[in-house]
Amino acid sequence: MRQLRWASASLLLICLLGVFTFAWVESVEAQIFGSNWTGSYFNTADLSGNPVITKIDPQINFNYGAGSPVAGIINSDNFSIRWTSQQPFTAGVYRFTATAETGIKVIIDGVTIIDKLTGTGGPQTITQDVQVADGTRSIQVDFVATTGNAAVQFFWAVSSGTGAVTGTPGTPTPTFTPSATGLPAIPAGALRATVIKAGILLVRDAPSLGGNKVGRILRGQTYQVIGRDANARWFLLQLSQRQAWAYGFYLSVDGNEFNAPVVSAGTFSGIPPGYSDYGVLIVTEAGLRLRGDPNTGSPQTGRIPWGSYLPVVGRLGDNSWLQVVWKGTVGWVYAPYVAVRQGDLNAVPIR
């Protein structure tokens, strides 16, 4: 009887959520943040005790920095939040993406799909592809913050990848089989970095989780370190065909990492015809709306996550709005929520 009850419960989970399927997929569609999240806020770093405040959040997309999520009520350090919601889905494969500093856990219909509640001491992004059944699904997102900066973001997108590998509901173990990046020759005496804390490490075109993914490298692979950011948290590596940024937490550098030169964030490809690269890059310090015109009444044309690097191709005369390129789309962002990381805004034409 016990085995029969266990089998029935397992079958119910599969029927509710669908068969879990995981894949490494390059192509995804528009991000979906959901809506009407009920947030329970705790003054503990482990969701223990009673929530101090409960409120409705339109989406899970916050960069608290070193401050409090609710000033005067919630701690600036050592707090936690549990969001719950009911979200509609059409049957299909979805890629769920969770970014957190420090830890995050995602549960759908009682089944854990992301479990990184123990943080790494820095920002971490986890993606998981899941076959979701048609209907309304219950989603729970647990977030913990210890000391220092805190930020969290959660969204999903329809995935159009193939080659999925079936996992086990309740204890998903994703299986990835990417081809290894070709290893370039490393000059004698050059500073080297080896991937040690990740089976697969994404590399990006900017020293930020908001940078575009341009490749992936594997555990045990070693690359020449070309440069670093100002804090030696991100390192520019020489790959076979290009240079790309990797987060230093997952690397072992064979010397003093501060000996690597500080280099600029780089430039972005894909600036549309009619616009030029003026060497100015900004980074978003909040989740932002991309708009067609430089005013809050203009229609939204994109959604930009915090920590994203953007090239600036135009500006207003008072620099209150900046014209940028986001994933091939030219639009405007409100300047008080960005910081200039490279270049001089005065070099950008007024439009």
Summary of the structure (lengths in Angstrom):
residues: 351
radius of gyration: 21.5
end to end distance: 73.2
largest distance: 75.0
contacts: 1081
relative contact order: 0.13
helix: 8%
strand: 45%
